[in-house]
Amino acid sequence: MVERRIELDRRYTRKKKMKKLKEKLETATGEAREKLLYKIKRLSPFWTEPAKDKAK
């Protein structure tokens, strides 16, 4: 059960971190944006950036 708890804690931490990075990514430009994308890809290699919705 201890290992499972560790896994779960790691997952929750990753989710929180991803949420923060995605929020920052929305407003970031240039070099800061590239740095954020690098961090996101390092956390979640299969993540793809959603397409921008031009209808807004």
PDBQT receptor file of N, H, CA, C and O in Angstrom, charges set to zero:
ATOM      1  N   MET A   1       0.825  -1.192   0.000  1.00  0.00    +0.000 N 
ATOM      2  CA  MET A   1       0.000   0.000   0.000  1.00  0.00    +0.000 C 
ATOM      3  C   MET A   1       0.875   1.265   0.000  1.00  0.00    +0.000 C 
ATOM      4  O   MET A   1       0.481   2.299  -0.539  1.00  0.00    +0.000 OA
ATOM      5  N   VAL A   2       2.041   1.171   0.598  1.00  0.00    +0.000 N 
ATOM      6  H   VAL A   2       2.361   0.331   1.036  1.00  0.00    +0.000 HD
ATOM      7  CA  VAL A   2       2.935   2.326   0.665  1.00  0.00    +0.000 C 
ATOM      8  C   VAL A   2       3.363   2.765  -0.734  1.00  0.00    +0.000 C 
ATOM      9  O   VAL A   2       3.367   3.957  -1.043  1.00  0.00    +0.000 OA
ATOM     10  N   GLU A   3       3.721   1.804  -1.568  1.00  0.00    +0.000 N 
ATOM     11  H   GLU A   3       3.718   0.837  -1.317  1.00  0.00    +0.000 HD
ATOM     12  CA  GLU A   3       4.151   2.144  -2.928  1.00  0.00    +0.000 C 
ATOM     13  C   GLU A   3       3.025   2.786  -3.718  1.00  0.00    +0.000 C 
ATOM     14  O   GLU A   3       3.247   3.722  -4.487  1.00  0.00    +0.000 OA
ATOM     15  N   ARG A   4       1.826   2.282  -3.526  1.00  0.00    +0.000 N 
ATOM     16  H   ARG A   4       1.646   1.522  -2.902  1.00  0.00    +0.000 HD
ATOM     17  CA  ARG A   4       0.658   2.849  -4.224  1.00  0.00    +0.000 C 
ATOM     18  C   ARG A   4       0.442   4.291  -3.803  1.00  0.00    +0.000 C 
ATOM     19  O   ARG A   4       0.160   5.152  -4.636  1.00  0.00    +0.000 OA
ATOM     20  N   ARG A   5       0.574   4.554  -2.512  1.00  0.00    +0.000 N 
ATOM     21  H   ARG A   5       0.803   3.855  -1.835  1.00  0.00    +0.000 HD
ATOM     22  CA  ARG A   5       0.400   5.916  -2.005  1.00  0.00    +0.000 C 
ATOM     23  C   ARG A   5       1.440   6.859  -2.622  1.00  0.00    +0.000 C 
ATOM     24  O   ARG A   5       1.129   7.992  -2.989  1.00  0.00    +0.000 OA
ATOM     25  N   ILE A   6       2.671   6.369  -2.727  1.00  0.00    +0.000 N 
ATOM     26  H   ILE A   6       2.923   5.449  -2.429  1.00  0.00    +0.000 HD
ATOM     27  CA  ILE A   6       3.744   7.163  -3.325  1.00  0.00    +0.000 C 
ATOM     28  C   ILE A   6       3.412   7.462  -4.786  1.00  0.00    +0.000 C 
ATOM     29  O   ILE A   6       3.590   8.588  -5.251  1.00  0.00    +0.000 OA
ATOM     30  N   GLU A   7       2.928   6.443  -5.510  1.00  0.00    +0.000 N 
ATOM     31  H   GLU A   7       2.783   5.529  -5.133  1.00  0.00    +0.000 HD
ATOM     32  CA  GLU A   7       2.529   6.628  -6.911  1.00  0.00    +0.000 C 
ATOM     33  C   GLU A   7       1.439   7.682  -7.038  1.00  0.00    +0.000 C 
ATOM     34  O   GLU A   7       1.507   8.571  -7.887  1.00  0.00    +0.000 OA
ATOM     35  N   LEU A   8       0.437   7.566  -6.179  1.00  0.00    +0.000 N 
ATOM     36  H   LEU A   8       0.383   6.844  -5.489  1.00  0.00    +0.000 HD
ATOM     37  CA  LEU A   8      -0.678   8.512  -6.232  1.00  0.00    +0.000 C 
ATOM     38  C   LEU A   8      -0.215   9.936  -5.933  1.00  0.00    +0.000 C 
ATOM     39  O   LEU A   8      -0.596  10.876  -6.630  1.00  0.00    +0.000 OA
ATOM     40  N   ASP A   9       0.597  10.088  -4.909  1.00  0.00    +0.000 N 
ATOM     41  H   ASP A   9       0.906   9.324  -4.343  1.00  0.00    +0.000 HD
ATOM     42  CA  ASP A   9       1.113  11.414  -4.567  1.00  0.00    +0.000 C 
ATOM     43  C   ASP A   9       1.894  12.018  -5.727  1.00  0.00    +0.000 C 
ATOM     44  O   ASP A   9       1.772  13.207  -6.022  1.00  0.00    +0.000 OA
ATOM     45  N   ARG A  10       2.701  11.180  -6.383  1.00  0.00    +0.000 N 
ATOM     46  H   ARG A  10       2.800  10.214  -6.143  1.00  0.00    +0.000 HD
ATOM     47  CA  ARG A  10       3.486  11.639  -7.523  1.00  0.00    +0.000 C 
ATOM     48  C   ARG A  10       2.560  12.108  -8.651  1.00  0.00    +0.000 C 
ATOM     49  O   ARG A  10       2.809  13.129  -9.292  1.00  0.00    +0.000 OA
ATOM     50  N   ARG A  11       1.490  11.343  -8.880  1.00  0.00    +0.000 N 
ATOM     51  H   ARG A  11       1.287  10.513  -8.359  1.00  0.00    +0.000 HD
ATOM     52  CA  ARG A  11       0.538  11.682  -9.928  1.00  0.00    +0.000 C 
ATOM     53  C   ARG A  11      -0.175  13.006  -9.627  1.00  0.00    +0.000 C 
ATOM     54  O   ARG A  11      -0.332  13.850 -10.509  1.00  0.00    +0.000 OA
ATOM     55  N   TYR A  12      -0.605  13.175  -8.366  1.00  0.00    +0.000 N 
ATOM     56  H   TYR A  12      -0.478  12.489  -7.650  1.00  0.00    +0.000 HD
ATOM     57  CA  TYR A  12      -1.294  14.414  -7.996  1.00  0.00    +0.000 C 
ATOM     58  C   TYR A  12      -0.379  15.623  -8.147  1.00  0.00    +0.000 C 
ATOM     59  O   TYR A  12      -0.804  16.680  -8.613  1.00  0.00    +0.000 OA
ATOM     60  N   THR A  13       0.871  15.462  -7.753  1.00  0.00    +0.000 N 
ATOM     61  H   THR A  13       1.217  14.603  -7.374  1.00  0.00    +0.000 HD
ATOM     62  CA  THR A  13       1.836  16.548  -7.876  1.00  0.00    +0.000 C 
ATOM     63  C   THR A  13       2.044  16.906  -9.342  1.00  0.00    +0.000 C 
ATOM     64  O   THR A  13       2.106  18.081  -9.704  1.00  0.00    +0.000 OA
ATOM     65  N   ARG A  14       2.153  15.870 -10.188  1.00  0.00    +0.000 N 
ATOM     66  H   ARG A  14       2.103  14.915  -9.894  1.00  0.00    +0.000 HD
ATOM     67  CA  ARG A  14       2.345  16.091 -11.618  1.00  0.00    +0.000 C 
ATOM     68  C   ARG A  14       1.151  16.840 -12.215  1.00  0.00    +0.000 C 
ATOM     69  O   ARG A  14       1.327  17.741 -13.035  1.00  0.00    +0.000 OA
ATOM     70  N   LYS A  15      -0.061  16.467 -11.803  1.00  0.00    +0.000 N 
ATOM     71  H   LYS A  15      -0.204  15.735 -11.137  1.00  0.00    +0.000 HD
ATOM     72  CA  LYS A  15      -1.266  17.131 -12.314  1.00  0.00    +0.000 C 
ATOM     73  C   LYS A  15      -1.283  18.611 -11.936  1.00  0.00    +0.000 C 
ATOM     74  O   LYS A  15      -1.608  19.467 -12.760  1.00  0.00    +0.000 OA
ATOM     75  N   LYS A  16      -0.927  18.907 -10.673  1.00  0.00    +0.000 N 
ATOM     76  H   LYS A  16      -0.663  18.213 -10.004  1.00  0.00    +0.000 HD
ATOM     77  CA  LYS A  16      -0.889  20.300 -10.219  1.00  0.00    +0.000 C 
ATOM     78  C   LYS A  16       0.128  21.106 -11.022  1.00  0.00    +0.000 C 
ATOM     79  O   LYS A  16      -0.143  22.227 -11.453  1.00  0.00    +0.000 OA
ATOM     80  N   LYS A  17       1.303  20.509 -11.213  1.00  0.00    +0.000 N 
ATOM     81  H   LYS A  17       1.523  19.598 -10.863  1.00  0.00    +0.000 HD
ATOM     82  CA  LYS A  17       2.381  21.168 -11.930  1.00  0.00    +0.000 C 
ATOM     83  C   LYS A  17       1.988  21.420 -13.385  1.00  0.00    +0.000 C 
ATOM     84  O   LYS A  17       2.249  22.495 -13.925  1.00  0.00    +0.000 OA
ATOM     85  N   MET A  18       1.359  20.424 -14.016  1.00  0.00    +0.000 N 
ATOM     86  H   MET A  18       1.148  19.551 -13.577  1.00  0.00    +0.000 HD
ATOM     87  CA  MET A  18       0.913  20.575 -15.409  1.00  0.00    +0.000 C 
ATOM     88  C   MET A  18      -0.112  21.689 -15.528  1.00  0.00    +0.000 C 
ATOM     89  O   MET A  18      -0.081  22.473 -16.477  1.00  0.00    +0.000 OA
ATOM     90  N   LYS A  19      -1.018  21.756 -14.566  1.00  0.00    +0.000 N 
ATOM     91  H   LYS A  19      -1.043  21.119 -13.795  1.00  0.00    +0.000 HD
ATOM     92  CA  LYS A  19      -2.044  22.798 -14.593  1.00  0.00    +0.000 C 
ATOM     93  C   LYS A  19      -1.399  24.187 -14.546  1.00  0.00    +0.000 C 
ATOM     94  O   LYS A  19      -1.771  25.079 -15.308  1.00  0.00    +0.000 OA
ATOM     95  N   LYS A  20      -0.436  24.356 -13.648  1.00  0.00    +0.000 N 
ATOM     96  H   LYS A  20      -0.134  23.631 -13.029  1.00  0.00    +0.000 HD
ATOM     97  CA  LYS A  20       0.272  25.634 -13.528  1.00  0.00    +0.000 C 
ATOM     98  C   LYS A  20       1.002  25.984 -14.828  1.00  0.00    +0.000 C 
ATOM     99  O   LYS A  20       0.921  27.112 -15.314  1.00  0.00    +0.000 OA
ATOM    100  N   LEU A  21       1.713  25.004 -15.379  1.00  0.00    +0.000 N 
ATOM    101  H   LEU A  21       1.780  24.087 -14.985  1.00  0.00    +0.000 HD
ATOM    102  CA  LEU A  21       2.479  25.247 -16.600  1.00  0.00    +0.000 C 
ATOM    103  C   LEU A  21       1.562  25.591 -17.770  1.00  0.00    +0.000 C 
ATOM    104  O   LEU A  21       1.890  26.470 -18.568  1.00  0.00    +0.000 OA
ATOM    105  N   LYS A  22       0.423  24.919 -17.885  1.00  0.00    +0.000 N 
ATOM    106  H   LYS A  22       0.157  24.206 -17.237  1.00  0.00    +0.000 HD
ATOM    107  CA  LYS A  22      -0.518  25.188 -18.973  1.00  0.00    +0.000 C 
ATOM    108  C   LYS A  22      -1.110  26.588 -18.856  1.00  0.00    +0.000 C 
ATOM    109  O   LYS A  22      -1.311  27.265 -19.864  1.00  0.00    +0.000 OA
ATOM    110  N   GLU A  23      -1.393  27.027 -17.618  1.00  0.00    +0.000 N 
ATOM    111  H   GLU A  23      -1.231  26.477 -16.799  1.00  0.00    +0.000 HD
ATOM    112  CA  GLU A  23      -1.911  28.379 -17.415  1.00  0.00    +0.000 C 
ATOM    113  C   GLU A  23      -0.883  29.424 -17.835  1.00  0.00    +0.000 C 
ATOM    114  O   GLU A  23      -1.233  30.417 -18.474  1.00  0.00    +0.000 OA
ATOM    115  N   LYS A  24       0.375  29.208 -17.481  1.00  0.00    +0.000 N 
ATOM    116  H   LYS A  24       0.659  28.402 -16.962  1.00  0.00    +0.000 HD
ATOM    117  CA  LYS A  24       1.434  30.137 -17.864  1.00  0.00    +0.000 C 
ATOM    118  C   LYS A  24       1.646  30.129 -19.374  1.00  0.00    +0.000 C 
ATOM    119  O   LYS A  24       1.955  31.164 -19.965  1.00  0.00    +0.000 OA
ATOM    120  N   LEU A  25       1.482  28.968 -19.999  1.00  0.00    +0.000 N 
ATOM    121  H   LEU A  25       1.232  28.127 -19.519  1.00  0.00    +0.000 HD
ATOM    122  CA  LEU A  25       1.702  28.816 -21.431  1.00  0.00    +0.000 C 
ATOM    123  C   LEU A  25       0.733  29.661 -22.250  1.00  0.00    +0.000 C 
ATOM    124  O   LEU A  25       1.087  30.143 -23.326  1.00  0.00    +0.000 OA
ATOM    125  N   GLU A  26      -0.491  29.846 -21.747  1.00  0.00    +0.000 N 
ATOM    126  H   GLU A  26      -0.778  29.455 -20.873  1.00  0.00    +0.000 HD
ATOM    127  CA  GLU A  26      -1.504  30.613 -22.473  1.00  0.00    +0.000 C 
ATOM    128  C   GLU A  26      -1.053  32.049 -22.759  1.00  0.00    +0.000 C 
ATOM    129  O   GLU A  26      -1.387  32.604 -23.806  1.00  0.00    +0.000 OA
ATOM    130  N   THR A  27      -0.303  32.647 -21.844  1.00  0.00    +0.000 N 
ATOM    131  H   THR A  27      -0.032  32.196 -20.994  1.00  0.00    +0.000 HD
ATOM    132  CA  THR A  27       0.097  34.041 -22.001  1.00  0.00    +0.000 C 
ATOM    133  C   THR A  27       1.557  34.216 -22.422  1.00  0.00    +0.000 C 
ATOM    134  O   THR A  27       1.974  35.314 -22.789  1.00  0.00    +0.000 OA
ATOM    135  N   ALA A  28       2.325  33.138 -22.367  1.00  0.00    +0.000 N 
ATOM    136  H   ALA A  28       1.986  32.246 -22.068  1.00  0.00    +0.000 HD
ATOM    137  CA  ALA A  28       3.764  33.234 -22.646  1.00  0.00    +0.000 C 
ATOM    138  C   ALA A  28       4.045  33.409 -24.136  1.00  0.00    +0.000 C 
ATOM    139  O   ALA A  28       3.302  32.934 -24.995  1.00  0.00    +0.000 OA
ATOM    140  N   THR A  29       5.143  34.107 -24.410  1.00  0.00    +0.000 N 
ATOM    141  H   THR A  29       5.747  34.492 -23.713  1.00  0.00    +0.000 HD
ATOM    142  CA  THR A  29       5.586  34.279 -25.795  1.00  0.00    +0.000 C 
ATOM    143  C   THR A  29       7.104  34.118 -25.861  1.00  0.00    +0.000 C 
ATOM    144  O   THR A  29       7.805  34.239 -24.857  1.00  0.00    +0.000 OA
ATOM    145  N   GLY A  30       7.582  33.846 -27.054  1.00  0.00    +0.000 N 
ATOM    146  H   GLY A  30       7.012  33.748 -27.870  1.00  0.00    +0.000 HD
ATOM    147  CA  GLY A  30       9.024  33.796 -27.301  1.00  0.00    +0.000 C 
ATOM    148  C   GLY A  30       9.759  32.725 -26.533  1.00  0.00    +0.000 C 
ATOM    149  O   GLY A  30       9.332  31.573 -26.469  1.00  0.00    +0.000 OA
ATOM    150  N   GLU A  31      10.876  33.128 -25.951  1.00  0.00    +0.000 N 
ATOM    151  H   GLU A  31      11.224  34.064 -26.003  1.00  0.00    +0.000 HD
ATOM    152  CA  GLU A  31      11.759  32.197 -25.260  1.00  0.00    +0.000 C 
ATOM    153  C   GLU A  31      11.083  31.570 -24.037  1.00  0.00    +0.000 C 
ATOM    154  O   GLU A  31      11.289  30.392 -23.747  1.00  0.00    +0.000 OA
ATOM    155  N   ALA A  32      10.284  32.354 -23.328  1.00  0.00    +0.000 N 
ATOM    156  H   ALA A  32      10.116  33.311 -23.564  1.00  0.00    +0.000 HD
ATOM    157  CA  ALA A  32       9.588  31.834 -22.147  1.00  0.00    +0.000 C 
ATOM    158  C   ALA A  32       8.634  30.708 -22.545  1.00  0.00    +0.000 C 
ATOM    159  O   ALA A  32       8.488  29.720 -21.825  1.00  0.00    +0.000 OA
ATOM    160  N   ARG A  33       7.993  30.870 -23.694  1.00  0.00    +0.000 N 
ATOM    161  H   ARG A  33       8.112  31.672 -24.279  1.00  0.00    +0.000 HD
ATOM    162  CA  ARG A  33       7.068  29.849 -24.195  1.00  0.00    +0.000 C 
ATOM    163  C   ARG A  33       7.808  28.545 -24.509  1.00  0.00    +0.000 C 
ATOM    164  O   ARG A  33       7.335  27.457 -24.183  1.00  0.00    +0.000 OA
ATOM    165  N   GLU A  34       8.969  28.672 -25.142  1.00  0.00    +0.000 N 
ATOM    166  H   GLU A  34       9.354  29.556 -25.406  1.00  0.00    +0.000 HD
ATOM    167  CA  GLU A  34       9.765  27.492 -25.474  1.00  0.00    +0.000 C 
ATOM    168  C   GLU A  34      10.207  26.757 -24.206  1.00  0.00    +0.000 C 
ATOM    169  O   GLU A  34      10.211  25.527 -24.157  1.00  0.00    +0.000 OA
ATOM    170  N   LYS A  35      10.577  27.529 -23.187  1.00  0.00    +0.000 N 
ATOM    171  H   LYS A  35      10.574  28.528 -23.227  1.00  0.00    +0.000 HD
ATOM    172  CA  LYS A  35      11.008  26.940 -21.928  1.00  0.00    +0.000 C 
ATOM    173  C   LYS A  35       9.856  26.179 -21.266  1.00  0.00    +0.000 C 
ATOM    174  O   LYS A  35      10.050  25.084 -20.739  1.00  0.00    +0.000 OA
ATOM    175  N   LEU A  36       8.659  26.766 -21.297  1.00  0.00    +0.000 N 
ATOM    176  H   LEU A  36       8.501  27.655 -21.726  1.00  0.00    +0.000 HD
ATOM    177  CA  LEU A  36       7.490  26.104 -20.718  1.00  0.00    +0.000 C 
ATOM    178  C   LEU A  36       7.142  24.830 -21.481  1.00  0.00    +0.000 C 
ATOM    179  O   LEU A  36       6.804  23.812 -20.878  1.00  0.00    +0.000 OA
ATOM    180  N   LEU A  37       7.224  24.889 -22.810  1.00  0.00    +0.000 N 
ATOM    181  H   LEU A  37       7.498  25.716 -23.301  1.00  0.00    +0.000 HD
ATOM    182  CA  LEU A  37       6.943  23.706 -23.615  1.00  0.00    +0.000 C 
ATOM    183  C   LEU A  37       7.934  22.590 -23.302  1.00  0.00    +0.000 C 
ATOM    184  O   LEU A  37       7.564  21.417 -23.249  1.00  0.00    +0.000 OA
ATOM    185  N   TYR A  38       9.186  22.961 -23.095  1.00  0.00    +0.000 N 
ATOM    186  H   TYR A  38       9.486  23.914 -23.138  1.00  0.00    +0.000 HD
ATOM    187  CA  TYR A  38      10.211  21.980 -22.739  1.00  0.00    +0.000 C 
ATOM    188  C   TYR A  38       9.858  21.300 -21.414  1.00  0.00    +0.000 C 
ATOM    189  O   TYR A  38       9.949  20.078 -21.292  1.00  0.00    +0.000 OA
ATOM    190  N   LYS A  39       9.455  22.098 -20.429  1.00  0.00    +0.000 N 
ATOM    191  H   LYS A  39       9.381  23.090 -20.528  1.00  0.00    +0.000 HD
ATOM    192  CA  LYS A  39       9.118  21.556 -19.114  1.00  0.00    +0.000 C 
ATOM    193  C   LYS A  39       7.898  20.640 -19.193  1.00  0.00    +0.000 C 
ATOM    194  O   LYS A  39       7.862  19.587 -18.557  1.00  0.00    +0.000 OA
ATOM    195  N   ILE A  40       6.909  21.045 -19.972  1.00  0.00    +0.000 N 
ATOM    196  H   ILE A  40       6.939  21.901 -20.488  1.00  0.00    +0.000 HD
ATOM    197  CA  ILE A  40       5.705  20.227 -20.125  1.00  0.00    +0.000 C 
ATOM    198  C   ILE A  40       6.047  18.907 -20.799  1.00  0.00    +0.000 C 
ATOM    199  O   ILE A  40       5.597  17.850 -20.358  1.00  0.00    +0.000 OA
ATOM    200  N   LYS A  41       6.837  18.962 -21.860  1.00  0.00    +0.000 N 
ATOM    201  H   LYS A  41       7.203  19.821 -22.218  1.00  0.00    +0.000 HD
ATOM    202  CA  LYS A  41       7.220  17.743 -22.570  1.00  0.00    +0.000 C 
ATOM    203  C   LYS A  41       8.051  16.810 -21.681  1.00  0.00    +0.000 C 
ATOM    204  O   LYS A  41       7.958  15.588 -21.801  1.00  0.00    +0.000 OA
ATOM    205  N   ARG A  42       8.850  17.381 -20.804  1.00  0.00    +0.000 N 
ATOM    206  H   ARG A  42       8.925  18.373 -20.706  1.00  0.00    +0.000 HD
ATOM    207  CA  ARG A  42       9.653  16.573 -19.897  1.00  0.00    +0.000 C 
ATOM    208  C   ARG A  42       8.754  15.834 -18.900  1.00  0.00    +0.000 C 
ATOM    209  O   ARG A  42       9.016  14.683 -18.551  1.00  0.00    +0.000 OA
ATOM    210  N   LEU A  43       7.696  16.508 -18.448  1.00  0.00    +0.000 N 
ATOM    211  H   LEU A  43       7.483  17.443 -18.732  1.00  0.00    +0.000 HD
ATOM    212  CA  LEU A  43       6.752  15.888 -17.519  1.00  0.00    +0.000 C 
ATOM    213  C   LEU A  43       5.861  14.862 -18.209  1.00  0.00    +0.000 C 
ATOM    214  O   LEU A  43       5.602  13.781 -17.680  1.00  0.00    +0.000 OA
ATOM    215  N   SER A  44       5.397  15.229 -19.407  1.00  0.00    +0.000 N 
ATOM    216  H   SER A  44       5.607  16.107 -19.837  1.00  0.00    +0.000 HD
ATOM    217  CA  SER A  44       4.438  14.394 -20.116  1.00  0.00    +0.000 C 
ATOM    218  C   SER A  44       4.819  14.336 -21.596  1.00  0.00    +0.000 C 
ATOM    219  O   SER A  44       4.359  15.163 -22.383  1.00  0.00    +0.000 OA
ATOM    220  N   PRO A  45       5.648  13.372 -21.981  1.00  0.00    +0.000 N 
ATOM    221  CA  PRO A  45       6.200  13.317 -23.343  1.00  0.00    +0.000 C 
ATOM    222  C   PRO A  45       5.173  13.228 -24.468  1.00  0.00    +0.000 C 
ATOM    223  O   PRO A  45       5.442  13.694 -25.575  1.00  0.00    +0.000 OA
ATOM    224  N   PHE A  46       4.008  12.645 -24.213  1.00  0.00    +0.000 N 
ATOM    225  H   PHE A  46       3.789  12.267 -23.314  1.00  0.00    +0.000 HD
ATOM    226  CA  PHE A  46       3.025  12.471 -25.278  1.00  0.00    +0.000 C 
ATOM    227  C   PHE A  46       2.008  13.604 -25.363  1.00  0.00    +0.000 C 
ATOM    228  O   PHE A  46       1.087  13.553 -26.179  1.00  0.00    +0.000 OA
ATOM    229  N   TRP A  47       2.170  14.631 -24.522  1.00  0.00    +0.000 N 
ATOM    230  H   TRP A  47       2.918  14.673 -23.859  1.00  0.00    +0.000 HD
ATOM    231  CA  TRP A  47       1.252  15.760 -24.521  1.00  0.00    +0.000 C 
ATOM    232  C   TRP A  47       1.407  16.554 -25.811  1.00  0.00    +0.000 C 
ATOM    233  O   TRP A  47       2.523  16.794 -26.272  1.00  0.00    +0.000 OA
ATOM    234  N   THR A  48       0.279  16.960 -26.392  1.00  0.00    +0.000 N 
ATOM    235  H   THR A  48      -0.628  16.765 -26.018  1.00  0.00    +0.000 HD
ATOM    236  CA  THR A  48       0.321  17.823 -27.569  1.00  0.00    +0.000 C 
ATOM    237  C   THR A  48      -0.468  19.081 -27.277  1.00  0.00    +0.000 C 
ATOM    238  O   THR A  48      -1.501  19.053 -26.607  1.00  0.00    +0.000 OA
ATOM    239  N   GLU A  49       0.033  20.162 -27.787  1.00  0.00    +0.000 N 
ATOM    240  H   GLU A  49       0.872  20.185 -28.331  1.00  0.00    +0.000 HD
ATOM    241  CA  GLU A  49      -0.610  21.456 -27.551  1.00  0.00    +0.000 C 
ATOM    242  C   GLU A  49      -1.936  21.510 -28.315  1.00  0.00    +0.000 C 
ATOM    243  O   GLU A  49      -1.978  21.198 -29.505  1.00  0.00    +0.000 OA
ATOM    244  N   PRO A  50      -3.015  21.903 -27.637  1.00  0.00    +0.000 N 
ATOM    245  CA  PRO A  50      -4.303  21.974 -28.337  1.00  0.00    +0.000 C 
ATOM    246  C   PRO A  50      -4.290  23.088 -29.381  1.00  0.00    +0.000 C 
ATOM    247  O   PRO A  50      -3.613  24.102 -29.209  1.00  0.00    +0.000 OA
ATOM    248  N   ALA A  51      -5.036  22.892 -30.454  1.00  0.00    +0.000 N 
ATOM    249  H   ALA A  51      -5.586  22.069 -30.594  1.00  0.00    +0.000 HD
ATOM    250  CA  ALA A  51      -5.112  23.893 -31.515  1.00  0.00    +0.000 C 
ATOM    251  C   ALA A  51      -5.815  25.139 -30.996  1.00  0.00    +0.000 C 
ATOM    252  O   ALA A  51      -6.754  25.056 -30.203  1.00  0.00    +0.000 OA
ATOM    253  N   LYS A  52      -5.346  26.291 -31.456  1.00  0.00    +0.000 N 
ATOM    254  H   LYS A  52      -4.583  26.357 -32.099  1.00  0.00    +0.000 HD
ATOM    255  CA  LYS A  52      -5.971  27.547 -31.069  1.00  0.00    +0.000 C 
ATOM    256  C   LYS A  52      -7.340  27.658 -31.719  1.00  0.00    +0.000 C 
ATOM    257  O   LYS A  52      -7.484  27.407 -32.916  1.00  0.00    +0.000 OA
ATOM    258  N   ASP A  53      -8.339  28.031 -30.941  1.00  0.00    +0.000 N 
ATOM    259  H   ASP A  53      -8.221  28.235 -29.969  1.00  0.00    +0.000 HD
ATOM    260  CA  ASP A  53      -9.690  28.199 -31.468  1.00  0.00    +0.000 C 
ATOM    261  C   ASP A  53      -9.837  29.639 -31.941  1.00  0.00    +0.000 C 
ATOM    262  O   ASP A  53      -9.816  30.560 -31.125  1.00  0.00    +0.000 OA
ATOM    263  N   LYS A  54      -9.985  29.847 -33.250  1.00  0.00    +0.000 N 
ATOM    264  H   LYS A  54     -10.002  29.098 -33.913  1.00  0.00    +0.000 HD
ATOM    265  CA  LYS A  54     -10.041  31.200 -33.808  1.00  0.00    +0.000 C 
ATOM    266  C   LYS A  54     -11.436  31.801 -33.733  1.00  0.00    +0.000 C 
ATOM    267  O   LYS A  54     -11.611  32.972 -34.071  1.00  0.00    +0.000 OA
ATOM    268  N   ALA A  55     -12.428  31.041 -33.303  1.00  0.00    +0.000 N 
ATOM    269  H   ALA A  55     -12.285  30.090 -33.028  1.00  0.00    +0.000 HD
ATOM    270  CA  ALA A  55     -13.805  31.526 -33.232  1.00  0.00    +0.000 C 
ATOM    271  C   ALA A  55     -13.996  32.494 -32.053  1.00  0.00    +0.000 C 
ATOM    272  O   ALA A  55     -14.970  33.246 -32.018  1.00  0.00    +0.000 OA
ATOM    273  N   LYS A  56     -13.084  32.472 -31.111  1.00  0.00    +0.000 N 
ATOM    274  H   LYS A  56     -12.292  31.861 -31.139  1.00  0.00    +0.000 HD
ATOM    275  CA  LYS A  56     -13.246  33.330 -29.922  1.00  0.00    +0.000 C 
ATOM    276  C   LYS A  56     -13.061  34.777 -30.236  1.00  0.00    +0.000 C 
ATOM    277  O   LYS A  56     -13.166  35.620 -29.345  1.00  0.00    +0.000 OA
TER     278      LYS A  56
